[in-house]
Amino acid sequence: MNEYWIVKERKTGRVIAHCGDINDAIMLVSFDSDNRTYSRNRVLLDQVIDVTSITDKQLLGQQGLPAAQDLYISEGQGEAVVV
C-alpha cells in the first residue's frame, strides 16, 4: 500500500502539492493555515500476474505469404520517364 498527502486550498479545492511525508504536508499547511488543508490518499496495489507466451516471431500479415523474389532490371531495358 502506498500513501501520500495532498495539500489543497480550502475554498477552491486547488491542489497545491502532493507530499510523500506527513511532515512536509503539515509544513505547507502551516504557511497559510486559514486557507489550506491536507488529506491522506492511499493507493492499494493489485497483485501482478506475469503471463508468458510463445509465438512465431513474424507479423500476422506475413504468415502464409510466398518467399520474396529478387527483381532486377538490367540497364537499358526500362522506359524513360519524362517529367
PyMOL Python script that loads the backbone (N, CA, C, O; Angstrom):
from pymol import cmd

cmd.read_pdbstr("""\
ATOM      1  N   MET A   1       0.849  -1.163   0.000  1.00  0.00           N
ATOM      2  CA  MET A   1       0.000   0.000   0.000  1.00  0.00           C
ATOM      3  C   MET A   1       0.898   1.230   0.000  1.00  0.00           C
ATOM      4  O   MET A   1       1.817   1.338   0.812  1.00  0.00           O
ATOM      5  N   ASN A   2       0.627   2.149  -0.909  1.00  0.00           N
ATOM      6  CA  ASN A   2       1.334   3.418  -0.958  1.00  0.00           C
ATOM      7  C   ASN A   2       0.413   4.504  -0.441  1.00  0.00           C
ATOM      8  O   ASN A   2      -0.785   4.503  -0.724  1.00  0.00           O
ATOM      9  N   GLU A   3       0.972   5.420   0.310  1.00  0.00           N
ATOM     10  CA  GLU A   3       0.169   6.538   0.778  1.00  0.00           C
ATOM     11  C   GLU A   3       0.957   7.825   0.627  1.00  0.00           C
ATOM     12  O   GLU A   3       2.183   7.845   0.740  1.00  0.00           O
ATOM     13  N   TYR A   4       0.220   8.904   0.368  1.00  0.00           N
ATOM     14  CA  TYR A   4       0.819  10.228   0.271  1.00  0.00           C
ATOM     15  C   TYR A   4      -0.219  11.242   0.715  1.00  0.00           C
ATOM     16  O   TYR A   4      -1.400  10.919   0.840  1.00  0.00           O
ATOM     17  N   TRP A   5       0.216  12.454   0.950  1.00  0.00           N
ATOM     18  CA  TRP A   5      -0.652  13.502   1.452  1.00  0.00           C
ATOM     19  C   TRP A   5      -0.825  14.567   0.388  1.00  0.00           C
ATOM     20  O   TRP A   5       0.120  14.923  -0.316  1.00  0.00           O
ATOM     21  N   ILE A   6      -2.050  15.072   0.280  1.00  0.00           N
ATOM     22  CA  ILE A   6      -2.388  16.092  -0.700  1.00  0.00           C
ATOM     23  C   ILE A   6      -2.720  17.379   0.048  1.00  0.00           C
ATOM     24  O   ILE A   6      -3.584  17.392   0.925  1.00  0.00           O
ATOM     25  N   VAL A   7      -2.028  18.459  -0.305  1.00  0.00           N
ATOM     26  CA  VAL A   7      -2.292  19.777   0.281  1.00  0.00           C
ATOM     27  C   VAL A   7      -3.151  20.544  -0.710  1.00  0.00           C
ATOM     28  O   VAL A   7      -2.792  20.680  -1.879  1.00  0.00           O
ATOM     29  N   LYS A   8      -4.319  21.059  -0.226  1.00  0.00           N
ATOM     30  CA  LYS A   8      -5.277  21.760  -1.082  1.00  0.00           C
ATOM     31  C   LYS A   8      -5.675  23.090  -0.457  1.00  0.00           C
ATOM     32  O   LYS A   8      -5.521  23.305   0.745  1.00  0.00           O
ATOM     33  N   GLU A   9      -6.197  23.987  -1.314  1.00  0.00           N
ATOM     34  CA  GLU A   9      -6.822  25.211  -0.816  1.00  0.00           C
ATOM     35  C   GLU A   9      -8.230  24.862  -0.346  1.00  0.00           C
ATOM     36  O   GLU A   9      -8.923  24.068  -0.982  1.00  0.00           O
ATOM     37  N   ARG A  10      -8.648  25.452   0.761  1.00  0.00           N
ATOM     38  CA  ARG A  10      -9.970  25.131   1.319  1.00  0.00           C
ATOM     39  C   ARG A  10     -11.111  25.592   0.421  1.00  0.00           C
ATOM     40  O   ARG A  10     -12.055  24.837   0.188  1.00  0.00           O
ATOM     41  N   LYS A  11     -11.038  26.821  -0.086  1.00  0.00           N
ATOM     42  CA  LYS A  11     -12.165  27.395  -0.829  1.00  0.00           C
ATOM     43  C   LYS A  11     -12.305  26.814  -2.226  1.00  0.00           C
ATOM     44  O   LYS A  11     -13.409  26.462  -2.643  1.00  0.00           O
ATOM     45  N   THR A  12     -11.204  26.711  -2.950  1.00  0.00           N
ATOM     46  CA  THR A  12     -11.290  26.296  -4.351  1.00  0.00           C
ATOM     47  C   THR A  12     -11.033  24.814  -4.560  1.00  0.00           C
ATOM     48  O   THR A  12     -11.467  24.257  -5.568  1.00  0.00           O
ATOM     49  N   GLY A  13     -10.340  24.162  -3.637  1.00  0.00           N
ATOM     50  CA  GLY A  13     -10.011  22.756  -3.799  1.00  0.00           C
ATOM     51  C   GLY A  13      -8.821  22.533  -4.722  1.00  0.00           C
ATOM     52  O   GLY A  13      -8.523  21.397  -5.092  1.00  0.00           O
ATOM     53  N   ARG A  14      -8.139  23.614  -5.094  1.00  0.00           N
ATOM     54  CA  ARG A  14      -6.969  23.507  -5.974  1.00  0.00           C
ATOM     55  C   ARG A  14      -5.847  22.783  -5.242  1.00  0.00           C
ATOM     56  O   ARG A  14      -5.546  23.095  -4.090  1.00  0.00           O
ATOM     57  N   VAL A  15      -5.234  21.821  -5.911  1.00  0.00           N
ATOM     58  CA  VAL A  15      -4.146  21.049  -5.318  1.00  0.00           C
ATOM     59  C   VAL A  15      -2.878  21.894  -5.346  1.00  0.00           C
ATOM     60  O   VAL A  15      -2.471  22.391  -6.396  1.00  0.00           O
ATOM     61  N   ILE A  16      -2.267  22.048  -4.188  1.00  0.00           N
ATOM     62  CA  ILE A  16      -1.021  22.801  -4.077  1.00  0.00           C
ATOM     63  C   ILE A  16       0.167  21.866  -4.212  1.00  0.00           C
ATOM     64  O   ILE A  16       1.131  22.186  -4.907  1.00  0.00           O
ATOM     65  N   ALA A  17       0.108  20.707  -3.551  1.00  0.00           N
ATOM     66  CA  ALA A  17       1.244  19.783  -3.601  1.00  0.00           C
ATOM     67  C   ALA A  17       0.801  18.379  -3.215  1.00  0.00           C
ATOM     68  O   ALA A  17      -0.195  18.185  -2.518  1.00  0.00           O
ATOM     69  N   HIS A  18       1.571  17.412  -3.689  1.00  0.00           N
ATOM     70  CA  HIS A  18       1.469  16.024  -3.260  1.00  0.00           C
ATOM     71  C   HIS A  18       2.737  15.749  -2.462  1.00  0.00           C
ATOM     72  O   HIS A  18       3.841  15.923  -2.977  1.00  0.00           O
ATOM     73  N   CYS A  19       2.593  15.326  -1.218  1.00  0.00           N
ATOM     74  CA  CYS A  19       3.745  15.119  -0.343  1.00  0.00           C
ATOM     75  C   CYS A  19       3.860  13.646   0.027  1.00  0.00           C
ATOM     76  O   CYS A  19       2.859  12.979   0.289  1.00  0.00           O
ATOM     77  N   GLY A  20       5.083  13.151   0.045  1.00  0.00           N
ATOM     78  CA  GLY A  20       5.331  11.783   0.436  1.00  0.00           C
ATOM     79  C   GLY A  20       5.454  11.612   1.937  1.00  0.00           C
ATOM     80  O   GLY A  20       5.400  10.491   2.443  1.00  0.00           O
ATOM     81  N   ASP A  21       5.621  12.727   2.659  1.00  0.00           N
ATOM     82  CA  ASP A  21       5.795  12.684   4.107  1.00  0.00           C
ATOM     83  C   ASP A  21       4.783  13.616   4.762  1.00  0.00           C
ATOM     84  O   ASP A  21       4.554  14.725   4.280  1.00  0.00           O
ATOM     85  N   ILE A  22       4.186  13.177   5.843  1.00  0.00           N
ATOM     86  CA  ILE A  22       3.171  13.989   6.517  1.00  0.00           C
ATOM     87  C   ILE A  22       3.764  15.281   7.074  1.00  0.00           C
ATOM     88  O   ILE A  22       3.074  16.297   7.152  1.00  0.00           O
ATOM     89  N   ASN A  23       5.023  15.247   7.457  1.00  0.00           N
ATOM     90  CA  ASN A  23       5.654  16.457   7.997  1.00  0.00           C
ATOM     91  C   ASN A  23       5.751  17.552   6.943  1.00  0.00           C
ATOM     92  O   ASN A  23       5.609  18.731   7.266  1.00  0.00           O
ATOM     93  N   ASP A  24       5.988  17.184   5.696  1.00  0.00           N
ATOM     94  CA  ASP A  24       6.014  18.170   4.617  1.00  0.00           C
ATOM     95  C   ASP A  24       4.636  18.779   4.399  1.00  0.00           C
ATOM     96  O   ASP A  24       4.516  19.984   4.178  1.00  0.00           O
ATOM     97  N   ALA A  25       3.594  17.952   4.460  1.00  0.00           N
ATOM     98  CA  ALA A  25       2.233  18.451   4.289  1.00  0.00           C
ATOM     99  C   ALA A  25       1.856  19.409   5.415  1.00  0.00           C
ATOM    100  O   ALA A  25       1.239  20.447   5.176  1.00  0.00           O
ATOM    101  N   ILE A  26       2.230  19.055   6.639  1.00  0.00           N
ATOM    102  CA  ILE A  26       1.931  19.930   7.789  1.00  0.00           C
ATOM    103  C   ILE A  26       2.666  21.254   7.644  1.00  0.00           C
ATOM    104  O   ILE A  26       2.115  22.306   7.970  1.00  0.00           O
ATOM    105  N   MET A  27       3.912  21.217   7.156  1.00  0.00           N
ATOM    106  CA  MET A  27       4.679  22.442   6.980  1.00  0.00           C
ATOM    107  C   MET A  27       4.026  23.346   5.933  1.00  0.00           C
ATOM    108  O   MET A  27       3.936  24.557   6.138  1.00  0.00           O
ATOM    109  N   LEU A  28       3.568  22.772   4.810  1.00  0.00           N
ATOM    110  CA  LEU A  28       2.920  23.583   3.777  1.00  0.00           C
ATOM    111  C   LEU A  28       1.613  24.186   4.280  1.00  0.00           C
ATOM    112  O   LEU A  28       1.288  25.323   3.940  1.00  0.00           O
ATOM    113  N   VAL A  29       0.872  23.448   5.075  1.00  0.00           N
ATOM    114  CA  VAL A  29      -0.375  23.978   5.630  1.00  0.00           C
ATOM    115  C   VAL A  29      -0.076  25.091   6.631  1.00  0.00           C
ATOM    116  O   VAL A  29      -0.839  26.052   6.730  1.00  0.00           O
ATOM    117  N   SER A  30       1.016  24.975   7.367  1.00  0.00           N
ATOM    118  CA  SER A  30       1.343  25.986   8.379  1.00  0.00           C
ATOM    119  C   SER A  30       1.685  27.341   7.770  1.00  0.00           C
ATOM    120  O   SER A  30       1.586  28.362   8.452  1.00  0.00           O
ATOM    121  N   PHE A  31       2.087  27.371   6.494  1.00  0.00           N
ATOM    122  CA  PHE A  31       2.376  28.659   5.851  1.00  0.00           C
ATOM    123  C   PHE A  31       1.124  29.508   5.705  1.00  0.00           C
ATOM    124  O   PHE A  31       1.198  30.735   5.775  1.00  0.00           O
ATOM    125  N   ASP A  32      -0.030  28.872   5.503  1.00  0.00           N
ATOM    126  CA  ASP A  32      -1.301  29.583   5.357  1.00  0.00           C
ATOM    127  C   ASP A  32      -2.407  28.692   5.902  1.00  0.00           C
ATOM    128  O   ASP A  32      -3.226  28.174   5.144  1.00  0.00           O
ATOM    129  N   SER A  33      -2.428  28.516   7.219  1.00  0.00           N
ATOM    130  CA  SER A  33      -3.320  27.531   7.837  1.00  0.00           C
ATOM    131  C   SER A  33      -4.800  27.886   7.715  1.00  0.00           C
ATOM    132  O   SER A  33      -5.644  26.997   7.832  1.00  0.00           O
ATOM    133  N   ASP A  34      -5.141  29.143   7.486  1.00  0.00           N
ATOM    134  CA  ASP A  34      -6.553  29.512   7.341  1.00  0.00           C
ATOM    135  C   ASP A  34      -7.117  29.073   5.989  1.00  0.00           C
ATOM    136  O   ASP A  34      -8.319  28.837   5.866  1.00  0.00           O
ATOM    137  N   ASN A  35      -6.267  28.966   4.988  1.00  0.00           N
ATOM    138  CA  ASN A  35      -6.748  28.682   3.640  1.00  0.00           C
ATOM    139  C   ASN A  35      -6.301  27.323   3.092  1.00  0.00           C
ATOM    140  O   ASN A  35      -6.651  26.980   1.963  1.00  0.00           O
ATOM    141  N   ARG A  36      -5.540  26.546   3.858  1.00  0.00           N
ATOM    142  CA  ARG A  36      -5.034  25.272   3.353  1.00  0.00           C
ATOM    143  C   ARG A  36      -5.433  24.117   4.260  1.00  0.00           C
ATOM    144  O   ARG A  36      -5.650  24.279   5.461  1.00  0.00           O
ATOM    145  N   THR A  37      -5.521  22.949   3.639  1.00  0.00           N
ATOM    146  CA  THR A  37      -5.805  21.721   4.371  1.00  0.00           C
ATOM    147  C   THR A  37      -5.049  20.574   3.706  1.00  0.00           C
ATOM    148  O   THR A  37      -4.631  20.679   2.553  1.00  0.00           O
ATOM    149  N   TYR A  38      -4.880  19.485   4.443  1.00  0.00           N
ATOM    150  CA  TYR A  38      -4.220  18.321   3.850  1.00  0.00           C
ATOM    151  C   TYR A  38      -5.031  17.073   4.156  1.00  0.00           C
ATOM    152  O   TYR A  38      -5.761  17.006   5.144  1.00  0.00           O
ATOM    153  N   SER A  39      -4.881  16.087   3.279  1.00  0.00           N
ATOM    154  CA  SER A  39      -5.569  14.814   3.460  1.00  0.00           C
ATOM    155  C   SER A  39      -4.663  13.692   2.980  1.00  0.00           C
ATOM    156  O   SER A  39      -3.787  13.895   2.139  1.00  0.00           O
ATOM    157  N   ARG A  40      -4.888  12.512   3.526  1.00  0.00           N
ATOM    158  CA  ARG A  40      -4.085  11.346   3.166  1.00  0.00           C
ATOM    159  C   ARG A  40      -4.778  10.582   2.048  1.00  0.00           C
ATOM    160  O   ARG A  40      -5.996  10.399   2.068  1.00  0.00           O
ATOM    161  N   ASN A  41      -3.997  10.140   1.079  1.00  0.00           N
ATOM    162  CA  ASN A  41      -4.507   9.346  -0.015  1.00  0.00           C
ATOM    163  C   ASN A  41      -3.747   8.023  -0.023  1.00  0.00           C
ATOM    164  O   ASN A  41      -2.516   8.006  -0.016  1.00  0.00           O
ATOM    165  N   ARG A  42      -4.480   6.926  -0.038  1.00  0.00           N
ATOM    166  CA  ARG A  42      -3.863   5.603  -0.052  1.00  0.00           C
ATOM    167  C   ARG A  42      -4.156   4.926  -1.373  1.00  0.00           C
ATOM    168  O   ARG A  42      -5.270   4.999  -1.893  1.00  0.00           O
ATOM    169  N   VAL A  43      -3.146   4.269  -1.907  1.00  0.00           N
ATOM    170  CA  VAL A  43      -3.292   3.528  -3.153  1.00  0.00           C
ATOM    171  C   VAL A  43      -3.002   2.067  -2.845  1.00  0.00           C
ATOM    172  O   VAL A  43      -1.910   1.715  -2.399  1.00  0.00           O
ATOM    173  N   LEU A  44      -3.993   1.226  -3.090  1.00  0.00           N
ATOM    174  CA  LEU A  44      -3.808  -0.203  -2.899  1.00  0.00           C
ATOM    175  C   LEU A  44      -3.253  -0.797  -4.181  1.00  0.00           C
ATOM    176  O   LEU A  44      -3.824  -0.614  -5.256  1.00  0.00           O
ATOM    177  N   LEU A  45      -2.152  -1.502  -4.069  1.00  0.00           N
ATOM    178  CA  LEU A  45      -1.545  -2.118  -5.237  1.00  0.00           C
ATOM    179  C   LEU A  45      -2.147  -3.502  -5.448  1.00  0.00           C
ATOM    180  O   LEU A  45      -2.216  -4.316  -4.526  1.00  0.00           O
ATOM    181  N   ASP A  46      -2.577  -3.747  -6.669  1.00  0.00           N
ATOM    182  CA  ASP A  46      -3.132  -5.056  -7.009  1.00  0.00           C
ATOM    183  C   ASP A  46      -2.011  -6.067  -7.193  1.00  0.00           C
ATOM    184  O   ASP A  46      -0.834  -5.718  -7.283  1.00  0.00           O
ATOM    185  N   GLN A  47      -2.411  -7.311  -7.245  1.00  0.00           N
ATOM    186  CA  GLN A  47      -1.438  -8.361  -7.493  1.00  0.00           C
ATOM    187  C   GLN A  47      -1.003  -8.304  -8.953  1.00  0.00           C
ATOM    188  O   GLN A  47      -1.802  -7.998  -9.838  1.00  0.00           O
ATOM    189  N   VAL A  48       0.251  -8.596  -9.189  1.00  0.00           N
ATOM    190  CA  VAL A  48       0.794  -8.605 -10.538  1.00  0.00           C
ATOM    191  C   VAL A  48       0.893 -10.049 -11.003  1.00  0.00           C
ATOM    192  O   VAL A  48       1.485 -10.891 -10.328  1.00  0.00           O
ATOM    193  N   ILE A  49       0.313 -10.325 -12.149  1.00  0.00           N
ATOM    194  CA  ILE A  49       0.340 -11.673 -12.697  1.00  0.00           C
ATOM    195  C   ILE A  49       1.175 -11.630 -13.970  1.00  0.00           C
ATOM    196  O   ILE A  49       0.835 -10.914 -14.912  1.00  0.00           O
ATOM    197  N   ASP A  50       2.263 -12.389 -14.005  1.00  0.00           N
ATOM    198  CA  ASP A  50       3.109 -12.472 -15.184  1.00  0.00           C
ATOM    199  C   ASP A  50       2.572 -13.541 -16.119  1.00  0.00           C
ATOM    200  O   ASP A  50       2.320 -14.671 -15.702  1.00  0.00           O
ATOM    201  N   VAL A  51       2.401 -13.183 -17.372  1.00  0.00           N
ATOM    202  CA  VAL A  51       1.912 -14.114 -18.375  1.00  0.00           C
ATOM    203  C   VAL A  51       2.971 -14.220 -19.465  1.00  0.00           C
ATOM    204  O   VAL A  51       3.416 -13.206 -20.002  1.00  0.00           O
ATOM    205  N   THR A  52       3.368 -15.423 -19.785  1.00  0.00           N
ATOM    206  CA  THR A  52       4.320 -15.617 -20.871  1.00  0.00           C
ATOM    207  C   THR A  52       3.656 -16.418 -21.968  1.00  0.00           C
ATOM    208  O   THR A  52       2.805 -17.269 -21.706  1.00  0.00           O
ATOM    209  N   SER A  53       4.046 -16.144 -23.185  1.00  0.00           N
ATOM    210  CA  SER A  53       3.515 -16.897 -24.317  1.00  0.00           C
ATOM    211  C   SER A  53       4.617 -17.048 -25.349  1.00  0.00           C
ATOM    212  O   SER A  53       5.530 -16.228 -25.440  1.00  0.00           O
ATOM    213  N   ILE A  54       4.509 -18.105 -26.113  1.00  0.00           N
ATOM    214  CA  ILE A  54       5.481 -18.367 -27.167  1.00  0.00           C
ATOM    215  C   ILE A  54       4.736 -18.296 -28.495  1.00  0.00           C
ATOM    216  O   ILE A  54       3.817 -19.075 -28.744  1.00  0.00           O
ATOM    217  N   THR A  55       5.137 -17.365 -29.336  1.00  0.00           N
ATOM    218  CA  THR A  55       4.510 -17.207 -30.640  1.00  0.00           C
ATOM    219  C   THR A  55       5.577 -17.134 -31.708  1.00  0.00           C
ATOM    220  O   THR A  55       6.768 -17.002 -31.423  1.00  0.00           O
ATOM    221  N   ASP A  56       5.126 -17.221 -32.934  1.00  0.00           N
ATOM    222  CA  ASP A  56       6.032 -17.074 -34.063  1.00  0.00           C
ATOM    223  C   ASP A  56       6.472 -15.615 -34.131  1.00  0.00           C
ATOM    224  O   ASP A  56       5.660 -14.722 -33.886  1.00  0.00           O
ATOM    225  N   LYS A  57       7.708 -15.357 -34.452  1.00  0.00           N
ATOM    226  CA  LYS A  57       8.256 -14.007 -34.438  1.00  0.00           C
ATOM    227  C   LYS A  57       7.915 -13.213 -35.699  1.00  0.00           C
ATOM    228  O   LYS A  57       8.523 -12.170 -35.938  1.00  0.00           O
ATOM    229  N   GLN A  58       6.969 -13.668 -36.505  1.00  0.00           N
ATOM    230  CA  GLN A  58       6.578 -12.950 -37.708  1.00  0.00           C
ATOM    231  C   GLN A  58       5.350 -12.099 -37.431  1.00  0.00           C
ATOM    232  O   GLN A  58       4.569 -12.376 -36.521  1.00  0.00           O
ATOM    233  N   LEU A  59       5.201 -11.059 -38.239  1.00  0.00           N
ATOM    234  CA  LEU A  59       3.987 -10.269 -38.164  1.00  0.00           C
ATOM    235  C   LEU A  59       2.812 -11.097 -38.650  1.00  0.00           C
ATOM    236  O   LEU A  59       2.986 -12.012 -39.454  1.00  0.00           O
ATOM    237  N   LEU A  60       1.623 -10.784 -38.171  1.00  0.00           N
ATOM    238  CA  LEU A  60       0.451 -11.578 -38.538  1.00  0.00           C
ATOM    239  C   LEU A  60       0.217 -11.600 -40.034  1.00  0.00           C
ATOM    240  O   LEU A  60      -0.154 -12.645 -40.569  1.00  0.00           O
ATOM    241  N   GLY A  61       0.415 -10.497 -40.730  1.00  0.00           N
ATOM    242  CA  GLY A  61       0.179 -10.433 -42.166  1.00  0.00           C
ATOM    243  C   GLY A  61       1.225 -11.168 -42.974  1.00  0.00           C
ATOM    244  O   GLY A  61       0.995 -11.441 -44.152  1.00  0.00           O
ATOM    245  N   GLN A  62       2.363 -11.500 -42.393  1.00  0.00           N
ATOM    246  CA  GLN A  62       3.449 -12.139 -43.123  1.00  0.00           C
ATOM    247  C   GLN A  62       3.328 -13.657 -43.138  1.00  0.00           C
ATOM    248  O   GLN A  62       4.036 -14.313 -43.902  1.00  0.00           O
ATOM    249  N   GLN A  63       2.493 -14.211 -42.353  1.00  0.00           N
ATOM    250  CA  GLN A  63       2.369 -15.663 -42.312  1.00  0.00           C
ATOM    251  C   GLN A  63       1.619 -16.141 -43.551  1.00  0.00           C
ATOM    252  O   GLN A  63       0.557 -15.610 -43.877  1.00  0.00           O
ATOM    253  N   GLY A  64       2.164 -17.139 -44.241  1.00  0.00           N
ATOM    254  CA  GLY A  64       1.492 -17.716 -45.392  1.00  0.00           C
ATOM    255  C   GLY A  64       1.804 -17.036 -46.708  1.00  0.00           C
ATOM    256  O   GLY A  64       1.326 -17.490 -47.747  1.00  0.00           O
ATOM    257  N   LEU A  65       2.592 -15.957 -46.711  1.00  0.00           N
ATOM    258  CA  LEU A  65       2.943 -15.305 -47.961  1.00  0.00           C
ATOM    259  C   LEU A  65       4.110 -16.037 -48.603  1.00  0.00           C
ATOM    260  O   LEU A  65       4.924 -16.641 -47.905  1.00  0.00           O
ATOM    261  N   PRO A  66       4.199 -15.988 -49.930  1.00  0.00           N
ATOM    262  CA  PRO A  66       5.329 -16.655 -50.588  1.00  0.00           C
ATOM    263  C   PRO A  66       6.631 -15.914 -50.302  1.00  0.00           C
ATOM    264  O   PRO A  66       6.635 -14.756 -49.886  1.00  0.00           O
ATOM    265  N   ALA A  67       7.733 -16.618 -50.538  1.00  0.00           N
ATOM    266  CA  ALA A  67       9.042 -16.016 -50.312  1.00  0.00           C
ATOM    267  C   ALA A  67       9.259 -14.868 -51.289  1.00  0.00           C
ATOM    268  O   ALA A  67       8.725 -14.888 -52.398  1.00  0.00           O
ATOM    269  N   ALA A  68      10.035 -13.875 -50.886  1.00  0.00           N
ATOM    270  CA  ALA A  68      10.292 -12.712 -51.721  1.00  0.00           C
ATOM    271  C   ALA A  68      11.153 -13.107 -52.914  1.00  0.00           C
ATOM    272  O   ALA A  68      12.038 -13.955 -52.795  1.00  0.00           O
ATOM    273  N   GLN A  69      10.889 -12.485 -54.071  1.00  0.00           N
ATOM    274  CA  GLN A  69      11.669 -12.729 -55.264  1.00  0.00           C
ATOM    275  C   GLN A  69      12.475 -11.483 -55.582  1.00  0.00           C
ATOM    276  O   GLN A  69      11.971 -10.366 -55.464  1.00  0.00           O
ATOM    277  N   ASP A  70      13.723 -11.670 -55.984  1.00  0.00           N
ATOM    278  CA  ASP A  70      14.555 -10.537 -56.355  1.00  0.00           C
ATOM    279  C   ASP A  70      14.251 -10.147 -57.796  1.00  0.00           C
ATOM    280  O   ASP A  70      14.382 -10.966 -58.706  1.00  0.00           O
ATOM    281  N   LEU A  71      13.851  -8.916 -58.000  1.00  0.00           N
ATOM    282  CA  LEU A  71      13.578  -8.402 -59.343  1.00  0.00           C
ATOM    283  C   LEU A  71      14.726  -7.494 -59.745  1.00  0.00           C
ATOM    284  O   LEU A  71      15.129  -6.610 -58.989  1.00  0.00           O
ATOM    285  N   TYR A  72      15.248  -7.722 -60.938  1.00  0.00           N
ATOM    286  CA  TYR A  72      16.365  -6.928 -61.398  1.00  0.00           C
ATOM    287  C   TYR A  72      16.117  -6.535 -62.847  1.00  0.00           C
ATOM    288  O   TYR A  72      15.865  -7.386 -63.699  1.00  0.00           O
ATOM    289  N   ILE A  73      16.190  -5.249 -63.112  1.00  0.00           N
ATOM    290  CA  ILE A  73      16.046  -4.756 -64.472  1.00  0.00           C
ATOM    291  C   ILE A  73      17.430  -4.294 -64.908  1.00  0.00           C
ATOM    292  O   ILE A  73      18.024  -3.394 -64.314  1.00  0.00           O
ATOM    293  N   SER A  74      17.922  -4.930 -65.952  1.00  0.00           N
ATOM    294  CA  SER A  74      19.250  -4.543 -66.415  1.00  0.00           C
ATOM    295  C   SER A  74      19.181  -3.189 -67.096  1.00  0.00           C
ATOM    296  O   SER A  74      18.106  -2.751 -67.508  1.00  0.00           O
ATOM    297  N   GLU A  75      20.300  -2.538 -67.214  1.00  0.00           N
ATOM    298  CA  GLU A  75      20.364  -1.183 -67.740  1.00  0.00           C
ATOM    299  C   GLU A  75      19.949  -1.169 -69.211  1.00  0.00           C
ATOM    300  O   GLU A  75      20.382  -2.015 -69.994  1.00  0.00           O
ATOM    301  N   GLY A  76      19.118  -0.214 -69.572  1.00  0.00           N
ATOM    302  CA  GLY A  76      18.721  -0.051 -70.957  1.00  0.00           C
ATOM    303  C   GLY A  76      17.403  -0.728 -71.301  1.00  0.00           C
ATOM    304  O   GLY A  76      16.907  -0.535 -72.412  1.00  0.00           O
ATOM    305  N   GLN A  77      16.812  -1.510 -70.408  1.00  0.00           N
ATOM    306  CA  GLN A  77      15.556  -2.174 -70.723  1.00  0.00           C
ATOM    307  C   GLN A  77      14.353  -1.413 -70.191  1.00  0.00           C
ATOM    308  O   GLN A  77      13.222  -1.719 -70.567  1.00  0.00           O
ATOM    309  N   GLY A  78      14.566  -0.436 -69.331  1.00  0.00           N
ATOM    310  CA  GLY A  78      13.449   0.325 -68.783  1.00  0.00           C
ATOM    311  C   GLY A  78      13.050   1.445 -69.714  1.00  0.00           C
ATOM    312  O   GLY A  78      13.775   1.761 -70.657  1.00  0.00           O
ATOM    313  N   GLU A  79      11.902   2.049 -69.458  1.00  0.00           N
ATOM    314  CA  GLU A  79      11.437   3.175 -70.260  1.00  0.00           C
ATOM    315  C   GLU A  79      11.770   4.471 -69.529  1.00  0.00           C
ATOM    316  O   GLU A  79      11.701   4.547 -68.303  1.00  0.00           O
ATOM    317  N   ALA A  80      12.125   5.461 -70.290  1.00  0.00           N
ATOM    318  CA  ALA A  80      12.470   6.770 -69.721  1.00  0.00           C
ATOM    319  C   ALA A  80      11.203   7.473 -69.243  1.00  0.00           C
ATOM    320  O   ALA A  80      10.146   7.350 -69.862  1.00  0.00           O
ATOM    321  N   VAL A  81      11.313   8.201 -68.155  1.00  0.00           N
ATOM    322  CA  VAL A  81      10.192   8.951 -67.618  1.00  0.00           C
ATOM    323  C   VAL A  81      10.417  10.412 -67.934  1.00  0.00           C
ATOM    324  O   VAL A  81      11.437  10.983 -67.549  1.00  0.00           O
ATOM    325  N   VAL A  82       9.475  11.023 -68.630  1.00  0.00           N
ATOM    326  CA  VAL A  82       9.581  12.426 -68.989  1.00  0.00           C
ATOM    327  C   VAL A  82       8.780  13.229 -67.960  1.00  0.00           C
ATOM    328  O   VAL A  82       7.592  12.992 -67.742  1.00  0.00           O
ATOM    329  N   VAL A  83       9.471  14.184 -67.341  1.00  0.00           N
ATOM    330  CA  VAL A  83       8.817  14.992 -66.314  1.00  0.00           C
ATOM    331  C   VAL A  83       8.404  16.316 -66.869  1.00  0.00           C
ATOM    332  O   VAL A  83       7.835  17.136 -66.148  1.00  0.00           O
TER     333      VAL A  83
END
""", "prot")
cmd.dss("prot")
cmd.show_as("cartoon", "prot")
cmd.util.cbc("prot")
cmd.orient("prot")
